[in-house]
Amino acid sequence: MPRPLRHRYSRRPPTLLQSTPALVTAAMLAATPLVPVRTAAAQPAGFPDRPLRMIVPFAPGGVADIVARIVAQKMGEDLRQTVVVDNRSGAGGSIAAELTTVARPDGHTILLCTSSVAVFNPLLSKVKYDPIRDLTPLSLVSGAPFVLLVPVNSPATSVQELISIARAKPGWISFGSAGIGSASHLITEIFVSMTGIKATHVPYKGTAPATNDLLAGNLQMMFDSISASVQHIKSGRVRALGVSKRTRSPLMPSLPPIAESGVPGFEGVSWQGMCGPAALPRPIAQALTTAVIKAVKAPDTAETFAGLGIEGIGSSAEEFSAFHKAEIVKWGKAMRDAGIRQ
């Protein structure tokens, strides 16, 4: 079993994104653009020769599933094969990742490789895979900030009020997540640590069931992707208190950054990439990368993403690899500073 990743990556690897701590905000993209692969390489002969399987590590209905289905459809059109979305939730995404690592490396099995799968869960748990060694990076697909949500009947109407109430009533808060080691779990643990409040974690098999319990008032707090929660917020079914990036989201510009609402320095964004198994032949990997980039850069994809608060990226495999390694360093340090251990 591999050693915990926080020890394996003790030194910051070289990366195009190392000068910017934020993930995929518009400011970051302007300052450090992620340049897509511009390859004219022909599709490898005989590939693909049957439908592709895109494994998604969470249940249907969440942001990961939304991104996967949009990209899968476009990739299928480009590759002239159906790309079947296979939702395999559980264990913070480890089940999906393990299925990918043991798949035949012929390009017909790919993974929606989220920040939970590739960073958070390996840092938090003793998983059976090494995301650097056992996966082939193809492209960084997209990213989206989190919003801090409370039920509509919550007495808290701001981040500061939530903190004050939680401090006055230790143990009152229970928060939901998409599972142990998921992005929504870890970002909440960082928030709890930075604010000094006490809260009980309730893990679910995906974001959607956790959101349902929040809407029902069975949870007092939850971090969710803005793209997955915007409709609930606009319909008044849930109350949003703040956004997890340092600038306001164009999708909901009235929401203040949590870093400016009583938690200085707080920041975290979830992202989605595409990966294959290790030992994926380079021509096939390049063909998949090109198909992902075309899917993300398609005008209708960009329009759909923007409406959901998702930033489409479509990076090269090399940029995704460098970014991934930097994320491991960044979040490993954040977890150690917050006292979160395996």
Residue pairs with C-beta under 8 A, 6 or more apart in sequence:
1 126
1 128
2 8
2 130
2 133
4 123
4 126
4 342
5 122
5 123
5 130
5 131
5 328
5 332
6 123
6 332
6 335
6 336
8 130
9 325
9 328
9 329
9 332
11 329
12 18
12 326
12 329
13 322
13 325
13 326
13 329
14 322
15 322
15 323
15 325
15 326
16 32
16 34
16 319
16 322
16 323
17 28
17 32
17 319
17 322
17 323
17 326
18 326
19 32
20 28
20 31
20 32
21 267
21 330
22 28
22 245
22 246
22 267
22 269
23 143
23 245
23 268
23 269
23 271
24 142
24 143
24 144
24 269
24 271
24 311
24 313
25 145
25 245
25 246
25 247
25 269
25 311
26 247
26 250
26 311
27 247
29 311
29 313
34 140
34 313
34 314
34 315
34 316
34 319
35 315
35 316
35 319
36 139
36 293
36 297
36 314
36 315
36 316
37 139
37 286
37 289
37 290
37 293
37 316
37 317
39 286
39 289
39 290
41 283
41 286
41 287
41 290
43 79
43 287
44 281
44 283
44 284
44 287
47 106
47 107
47 283
47 284
47 287
48 79
48 81
48 107
48 108
50 81
50 108
51 81
51 82
51 83
51 84
51 108
52 75
52 76
52 79
52 81
52 82
52 83
52 84
52 107
52 108
52 109
52 110
53 83
53 84
53 86
53 103
53 108
53 109
53 110
54 68
54 71
54 72
54 75
54 83
54 84
54 85
54 86
54 110
54 111
54 112
55 86
55 88
55 96
55 99
55 100
55 109
55 110
55 111
55 112
56 64
56 65
56 68
56 85
56 86
56 87
56 88
56 96
56 112
57 64
57 88
57 89
57 92
57 93
57 94
57 95
57 96
57 97
57 111
57 112
57 114
57 116
57 117
58 64
58 65
58 87
58 89
58 93
58 114
58 116
58 178
58 179
58 182
58 205
58 206
58 207
59 65
59 87
59 89
59 205
59 206
59 207
59 208
59 209
60 87
60 206
60 208
61 206
61 207
61 208
61 228
62 178
62 206
62 207
62 208
62 225
62 228
63 144
63 207
63 225
63 227
63 228
63 270
63 272
63 308
63 310
64 112
64 114
64 272
65 85
65 87
66 227
66 228
66 308
66 310
67 112
67 141
67 142
67 272
67 305
67 310
68 85
68 112
68 272
69 85
70 295
70 301
70 304
70 305
71 112
71 141
71 274
71 292
71 295
71 296
71 301
72 83
72 84
72 85
73 83
73 295
74 291
74 294
74 295
74 296
74 298
74 301
75 83
75 291
75 292
75 294
75 295
76 82
76 83
78 291
78 294
78 295
79 287
79 291
88 95
88 96
88 99
89 95
89 96
89 179
89 205
89 206
90 179
90 205
91 121
91 125
91 179
91 180
91 181
92 116
92 117
92 120
92 121
92 124
92 125
92 178
92 179
92 180
92 181
92 182
92 185
93 114
93 116
93 117
93 121
93 179
93 181
93 182
94 117
94 121
94 125
94 127
94 128
94 129
94 181
96 111
96 112
96 117
97 111
97 113
97 117
97 121
97 127
97 129
97 131
97 134
97 135
98 127
98 128
98 129
99 109
100 109
100 110
100 111
100 135
100 275
100 276
100 277
101 129
101 134
101 135
101 277
101 278
102 277
103 109
103 277
104 277
105 136
105 276
105 277
105 278
105 279
105 280
105 281
106 281
106 284
107 276
107 280
107 281
107 284
107 285
107 287
107 288
109 276
109 277
110 138
110 274
110 275
110 276
110 288
111 117
111 135
111 274
111 275
111 276
112 141
112 272
112 273
112 274
113 131
113 135
113 137
113 272
113 273
113 274
113 275
114 183
114 270
114 271
114 272
114 273
115 183
115 270
115 271
115 272
115 327
116 178
116 179
116 181
116 182
116 183
116 185
116 186
116 270
117 131
118 131
118 135
118 273
118 275
118 324
118 327
119 131
119 324
119 327
119 328
119 331
120 181
120 182
120 183
120 185
120 186
120 331
121 127
121 180
121 181
121 182
122 129
122 130
122 131
122 181
122 328
123 181
123 328
123 331
123 332
123 335
123 342
124 180
124 181
124 185
124 186
124 335
124 340
124 342
125 180
125 181
125 342
126 342
129 135
131 324
131 328
132 324
132 325
132 328
133 278
134 277
134 278
135 275
135 276
135 277
135 278
136 275
136 276
136 277
136 278
136 279
136 280
136 285
136 317
137 273
137 275
137 317
137 320
137 321
137 324
138 273
138 274
138 275
138 276
138 285
138 288
138 289
138 292
138 317
138 320
139 273
139 274
139 289
139 292
139 293
139 296
139 313
139 314
139 315
139 316
139 317
139 320
140 271
140 273
140 313
140 314
140 315
140 319
140 320
140 323
140 324
141 271
141 272
141 273
141 274
141 292
141 296
141 312
141 313
141 314
142 271
142 272
142 296
142 305
142 310
142 311
142 312
142 313
143 269
143 270
143 271
143 272
143 310
143 311
143 313
144 225
144 226
144 227
144 269
144 270
144 271
144 308
144 309
144 310
144 311
145 225
145 226
145 243
145 244
145 245
145 249
145 269
145 270
145 309
146 183
146 184
146 187
146 223
146 224
146 225
146 226
146 243
146 244
146 268
146 269
146 270
147 223
147 224
147 225
147 226
147 229
147 233
147 240
147 241
147 242
147 243
147 244
147 252
147 255
148 159
148 162
148 191
148 221
148 222
148 223
148 240
148 241
148 242
148 243
148 244
148 258
149 214
149 221
149 222
149 223
149 224
149 229
149 232
149 233
149 238
149 239
149 240
149 241
150 156
150 162
150 214
150 220
150 221
150 222
150 238
150 239
150 241
151 214
151 215
151 216
151 217
151 219
151 220
151 238
151 239
152 236
152 237
152 238
152 239
153 217
154 162
154 220
154 239
155 161
155 165
156 162
156 165
156 241
157 239
157 241
158 241
158 242
158 261
159 241
159 242
159 256
159 258
159 261
159 262
159 263
160 261
160 262
162 221
162 241
163 195
163 197
163 262
163 263
165 172
166 172
166 173
166 195
166 197
166 198
166 199
167 196
167 197
170 197
170 198
171 198
171 200
172 220
173 197
173 198
173 199
173 200
173 220
173 221
174 199
174 200
174 201
174 202
174 218
174 219
174 220
174 221
175 188
175 199
175 200
175 201
175 202
175 219
175 220
175 221
175 222
175 223
176 184
176 202
176 203
176 204
176 210
176 211
176 213
176 214
176 219
176 222
177 184
177 185
177 188
177 201
177 202
177 203
177 204
177 207
177 210
177 222
177 223
178 184
178 185
178 203
178 204
178 205
178 206
178 207
178 210
179 185
179 203
179 204
179 205
179 206
180 201
180 203
182 203
183 268
183 270
184 207
184 210
184 222
184 223
184 224
184 225
184 270
185 201
185 203
186 268
186 331
186 335
186 340
187 223
187 244
187 268
187 270
188 199
188 201
188 221
188 222
188 223
189 201
189 335
189 338
189 340
190 266
190 268
190 334
190 335
190 338
191 223
191 258
191 263
191 266
192 198
192 199
193 337
193 338
193 339
193 340
194 263
194 265
194 266
194 338
195 262
195 263
199 220
199 221
202 210
202 213
202 219
204 210
204 213
207 224
207 225
207 228
208 228
210 219
210 222
210 224
211 222
211 224
211 228
211 229
211 232
211 238
213 219
214 222
214 238
215 232
215 237
215 238
223 244
225 270
225 309
226 243
226 249
226 251
226 252
226 309
227 251
227 308
227 309
227 310
229 238
229 240
230 251
230 252
230 308
230 309
232 238
233 239
233 240
233 252
240 252
240 255
241 255
241 258
241 261
242 255
242 256
242 257
242 258
242 261
243 249
243 252
243 255
243 256
243 257
243 258
244 257
244 258
244 266
244 267
244 268
244 269
245 257
245 267
245 268
245 269
246 257
246 259
246 267
247 257
248 254
248 255
248 256
248 257
249 255
249 309
250 306
250 309
251 306
251 307
251 308
251 309
252 309
258 266
259 265
259 266
259 267
273 320
273 324
274 288
274 289
274 292
276 284
276 285
276 288
280 288
285 317
286 317
289 316
289 317
292 314
293 314
293 315
295 301
295 314
296 302
296 305
296 312
296 313
296 314
297 312
297 314
301 312
302 312
305 311
305 312
315 323
335 341
